[in-house]
Amino acid sequence: MSTDETAITPCGCPDYERGMTRRSFLKRAGAAGLVAGIAHETAFSQLAFGAGPFTGDVLVVLSLRGGFDGLQAIVPAADPDYATWRPGVGIPANALWQLDATFGMHPAMVDLQPFWTDETFGAVHAVGMSEPNRSHFAAMEEMERAAPGSGLRTGWIDRLLGTRLHESEFQGVQMGSSLAASAFLGQTPELAMWSIDSFGLSAAYDDDELARWDTALRGLNDGAPGMLSEPALAALGALSVAAQITNAGTYLPANGAVYPDTDLGHALTDVARLIKADVGLEVAAVDYGDWDMHVDMGDVDGGWMVDHLSELSGALAAFATDMGTAGMAGVTLVSLTEFGRRIQENGSGGTDHGHGQVVLMMGGGVKGGQVHGQWPGLAEEDLVDGDLAATTDYRSILAEVLERRCGASAADVAGVFPDLGGDRPDVVQQLP
Amino acid sequence: MEGTTTGTIERRSFLKTAAVGAAAIGAVGTAFTGVARATSPQGHLSGDQDLHLLRRATFGLTPASVARIRQIGRERWLDEQLRPSSIGDRACEDLVDRLPQLRISMRDKYETQDFDWNVMFALGQATIIRAAWSQRQLFEVMVDFWSNHLNVTNPGDHGWYNRHDYDRTVIRKHALGKFEDMLIASAKHPAMLHYLNNVSSTKDNPNENYGRELLELHTVGVDGGYTEEHMRQSALIMTGWTIDWDTGLFRYDGSDHYRGPVEVLGFSRANDSGPGGQDLALDYLRYLARHRQTAEHLATKLARRFVGDEPPSGLVDALADTYQANGTAIAPVLRKLFRSTAFRSSIGEKVRRPYEDVIATLRALRYKADAHGTGGIQGLYWVCESLGQAPLAWSPPDGYPDTAADWRSAGGTLDRWNTHMSLAAHWWPSEIRRPKLESYLPKRLPATYGDLVQDVAKELLFVKLPGEQRDAICGFFDRGAGSPLHDDDAIVTWRLSHLVSLVLDTPAHLLR
């Protein structure tokens, strides 16, 4: 939320607003405080015996906050109940780009068609959490905690990064916000930034001035307690790297890619910049919100949903184009949303909170060009409290990505997603 | 064990950053300047017990608060602060009166059914006003403590008509009273009933959210010895405590109350009548409030807040004894705490959290509220929000965490430096009023840079900086501590805001 806002907008879904604004960058480690006196030499020698650098895919987690209505994006047009439930807002079959016998893609997603064709873009349908949760906020928290039935209060990305050496301040980055999502909650430090160019000291207007501040702030932290000096020195380290990227000049996306001039476009641009700068990025999180379309989502010809799908598709296509085939060979992007939406449209030209959702995936290792998952159907008896059932646990998708693309061991995955079980949806290829 | 690992990784991380950056971009930035020579935390602050008490028991030093404690001594200062109604606070309440939204009753607001967030947002602003400008500082610190202990997120789902009333009739009413009364008031309040879903918990469909958090967070604590079955029984005991959906106010509905024997941690009743369920729950809440585990849980949290992240067990036991001996009264516990040797010897062992940093910065710089309206206060709310700690806004029911490890963050540190600079230079919010920067300088400038830096540190933070920090600040201006100072030098002219910002970036201001 921008800092110049002066009022909170009334909304039918206050918990949504809250979820969007209350994400926190906090460390919530329950463990004891810092041990300040570890000798530099000890840390260094331990490093020499550590595992090698991370070589798996950069994981990009795109959170479609607000409850993305996947039934309007990857549309089950051939399911006879779809049009019955959605006589007003439903996308007519003849307007869709046919994906397979059941599904078609919304025409507003035209920018992503080439990637579907070359099988680097795909989808998984009827995905969800093991327990339906229709509160924006509670669902986001639970989804990012990703440990149902356990008392863990950390986020899954934090637990993932905790399985690896922390070799770069840029290992885990929330891009597009100064506050990290709750998936980062826990002991492993992450960086949250509005953008690379704005990640700086506001008074340091040029390189000389930055050096002046850098030197002084290091001096103030020389001899400071570790609980102050460690994050301070980490910030200064990241600052100098960010400044070097910024100072490299205006970023020109490769391959003629044109990102939309929107927050999402800017955030994905900066993710691409970090990947290309090879600063040690392993997990990037980006938010794209405002999917809570209870009223007036529009129809196939225009409106809120069309605008949002167009921006999403344009940004993803630009990102994949900019990264190029070689670049995307080392990237897996996964979209998540806290819940799908009620199959029956409401009386306001929108849809209410539901359950089963669609997950979009991009990357060289993605088994694209397919709609994965087991389709449960939309007949009354197939629904869960009026919602699309979830036949694939979203964590099984992430677990498979970690195992096949990101070098995670079974033990790692068991720590990241406790009690998950062994089912995997087979949506990505094993990294060679 | 955990901490050791973390410390290692942290150090490792900034060791490697330079190499990673250099490999990537071909330029070397030295991220690590040498082995840290940690000065003991006490070394960054003086051993002055008056100032120590003020740093912990208030939201930050001001010349007036320092003058007051010097005048009447710590004991009387504490007596005064523990009787907040004895302290005149008209100027602050006049500021709060600029938020007339807060004067609407729950019932009237509920009748509007407009679900707007204005009252909740006003409450966030009022909280900042009082933290920064109330004379009743210890009271405000305790309001913050209890607001987090019995957290009902503001703004939040159902708080639009009730959260401001919860602040007034639950937290503020009992913040220095008896915990037992506060716990009962919270259990009955529509804000809590909604927040932890007790409104919809019935004998047929019990919702365990409140029953569980009542044990885990509000009373005996997660290690309080209760079982899963106790937790379920706890929820059953509280069934029937709901709201009247016509008025939005508390109502007890005996027809929704579970009947049958109940037992939680030694509290056991036949529970054989619907109407009796209300008194049953009251007995249960009183029992929990007075439980030894609750005493220790609260004592631990208070000691963590005021003494250190890992409070000594001897202190916790003593505070728990005091709590029980005084029928859950809070003020005697605080008195015991602030008189303890553990407190006296804990100088510099707490780190200011972002919200505390913002408020302490306002107080150090002697900011005044807006001349009119609350535009600047709203701005301050967003400053705190962007730092991750808008007041009352923590989402989960456990309240904002209270240890340094919880808040350690590179991005957060950078944000704090920028906030110090923004407030020092009075960039934003512009409506709140900062004195002229020159007012932080001595009337007659000292002869050297080093003395000037120390004069400003003394003026704003009431400390003498360690020599290395003084030198680091002098170095920012390309001078040494002994360099002669001239009245047209940058440090006292166009870079004076930089000097102030750097002083605020020292450990003396980041610690409390």
Interface residues (C-beta under 8 A of the other chain):
Chain A: M1 T3 D4 E5 T6 A7 I8 T9 P10 C11 G12 P14 D15 E17 R18 G19 T21 R22 S24 F25 L26 K27 R28 A29 A31 A32 G33 L34 V35 A36 G37 I38 A39 H40 T42 A43 F44 Q46 L47 S135 F137 E141 R153 L165 H166 E167 S168 E169 F170 S178 L179 A180 Q187 T188 P189 L191 A192 M193 F199 G200 L201 S202 A203 R212 W213 T215 A216 L217 R218 G219 L220 N221 D222 G223 A224 P225 G226 M227 L228 S229 E230 P231 A232 L233 A234 A235 L236 G237 A238 L239 S240 V241 Q244 I245 A248 A277 D278 V279 G280
Chain B: E2 G3 T4 T6 G7 T8 I9 E10 R11 R12 S13 F14 L15 K16 T17 A18 V20 G21 A23 A24 I25 A27 G29 A31 F32 T33 G34 V35 A36 R37 A38 T39 P41 H44 D114 F115 D116 W117 N118 M120 F121 T153 P155 G156 D157 H158 W160 D309 E310 G348 V351 G375 Q378 G379 W382 V383 E385 S386 G388 A393 W394 S395 P396 Y400 P401 T403 A404 A405 D406 W407 R408 S409 A410 G411 G412 T413 L414 D415 W417 N418 M421 S422 A425 W427 W428 P466 E468 Q469 D471 A472 I473 G475 F476 H498 S501 L502 D505 T506 P507 L510 L511
